[in-house]
Amino acid sequence: MSYWQTVMSEKSWAWSIVALVWFVVMLIVRHLLLRYIFVQLKKMNKEIRDQIQRNYLPRSIVGWLLFFLGITLGTLICLDPGFAERYLTLFQLQVLCIGILGSSIFVHTHAYTSALLKVLTEQFGVEKTS
């Protein structure tokens, strides 16, 4: 029996497909929304780009946690649909998943923007005005 047949016939294996689909969809959406920033970063000086990446990583932890929360939630729903139905309706779960996706993307965008502003402020010595 192939892997695909095993996944489709045994419920305990279906979580892997849910996790893989969520992972791929989230990365595609993240790439589509942040593509312009990534392209512009590649045009920058390598030193500045590295500084931006160093500033981005600690700021993006919440976004990655939301990313994996979505995978975990989808996996739990797939493994035990009754788990979700005890607490939320299908519509509420869909809204929750879309909210997690949107929040993750928002946090990643905010993290990149904050990192860019911090590095540019340091590079050009721009002071905060009141």
N, C-alpha and C positions, 0 to 999 in steps of 0.2 A: 504494500500500500504506500502511495506517495505521501509526502508531507502535506500537500494540499488536501488530499482525501482524508487524511487523519484529522486535520484541522476542521474540516467541514463536518465530519461524522462524530467527533468527540468534543463535547462542550468544554472540557477542561483545557483543550488546546486552542480554542478560539481567541483567547485573550491575546495571544501573540499577534494575530492579524489586527486586532483593534489597536494594540500598542504601536504596531508598525505603521498603520494608516494614520493614526493621530500624529505620530512623530514626523512622518513625511509631509502631511498637510500643514502642520505648524511650521516646519522649516520652509516650505514653499511660500506660505503667507508672509512669514517673517522676511524672507528674501525679497519678495515682491514689494513689500512696504519699505524696506530699508535699503533697497538696491541703489538708489541715488546716493545715499550716504556712503555706501561701500565703494561705489565708483569714484566719488570725489576723494575719499580717503586714499585710494590707490594712486591718485595723482599727486598727493602731498609728499613732502620730504619723508624719508624713511624714519628719521629720528622723531619727527612730530607724530607720525602715524603710530609708532611704538608707544609714545607717551599717551596718546589717545586710547590705545588698546589697554595699557596698564591702568588708566583711570576708569575705563569702561567696565572691566571685569568685576571689580568689587561692587559696582553700582548695579550690575545686571543680575546679581544673585536672586533677587526677588522674582525677576522675570523668568529665570530658569526654574525656580521653585514652582511657579504657576504653570510653567510648561509641563513639568513632571507631575504636578497635581492633576492636570487634565488627563495624562496617560494613566495615572493610578485610578482616577474616577472611572474612566472608560473601561479599564480592566475589571474593576469591581462590579460594574454594571453587567459586563459580559459574563463574568463568572457566576454571578448571583443576581439575576434580574429582580428577584424579590427584595434584595437589599435596597435597591433604589425605590421601588414601589412603596416600601414602608414609610419613606420620608417625603418623597416628591412624586409628582406626576411626570409623565413623559415630556410634556411641554416644558415644565419647570426644569427638568434635566437638560433639555436642549438649550434653554435660555442660560442655564448655569454654564454649560460647556462653551457656548458662544461668548459669555461674559469672561470666562477664564482665558479663552483665546484672545479676546480683545484686550484684556488687562495685561496679559503677557506681552503682547505687541506694544502696548502703550508704555509699559515699563522699560522694554528694550529701547524704544525710541527716546524716551526720557533719559535713559542711561547714556546713550550715545550723544545726545544733545548736551547733557551736563558735562560729559568728558570733553567734548569739543570746546565748549565755552571755557572750561577751566584751563585747558592747554593754550587756547588762543589768548586768554587773559594773561597767563604767565609769559607767553612768548612776546606779546606786544606791550606788556606792562600797563594794561588798561586798569584804571582804578574805579572802584564803585563810587557812583555819585548819588547823593541823596535827593 
